[in-house]
Amino acid sequence: MNLARSIVACLLIPLCVLVHFLLATQYEIYEIRPIWAIIIICASLIVLLRLLIRTKVFKKSILLINLISWVFVVGIIWWSQVLTSYETFNKADLLISKADLGENKLLTDSGNDILVSSLIKSKPFTLFVFYRGHW
């Protein structure tokens, strides 16, 4: 009974991750930290630790299942918190200083050259739309 309980607890961990993945991809139900999966995984780890401490019969098998489960959990935490985390978007990386744009010239539809810096000085919130097409 102890061995079967430890196997079920071990299999619940990847099953929770699989269900969370399927809910996120197939049904677009996504949670950053799914509480239901965290509770089930913690309960599985508690059951496995209690079995490891209290059992006398299948000590090596339960120890191996415990190690596999902890490797699963550490791998899941690493995957969800480290591997898939992205750096925050920094707007300052996209901003170009006015000195860099000041030398550039644009050609208007009338064929006149105009400095980019003069456009920015007159209207600071200028949107540049570049398109190619048949004139």
Buried (B, 14 or more C-beta within 10 A) or exposed (E): EBBEBBEEBBBBBBBBBEBBEEBEEEEEEEEEEBEEBEEBBEEBBEBBBBBBEEBEEBEEBBBEBBEBBBEBBEBBEEEBEEEEEEEEEEEEEEEEEEEEBEEEEEEEEEEEEEBBBEBBEEEEEEEEEEEEEEE
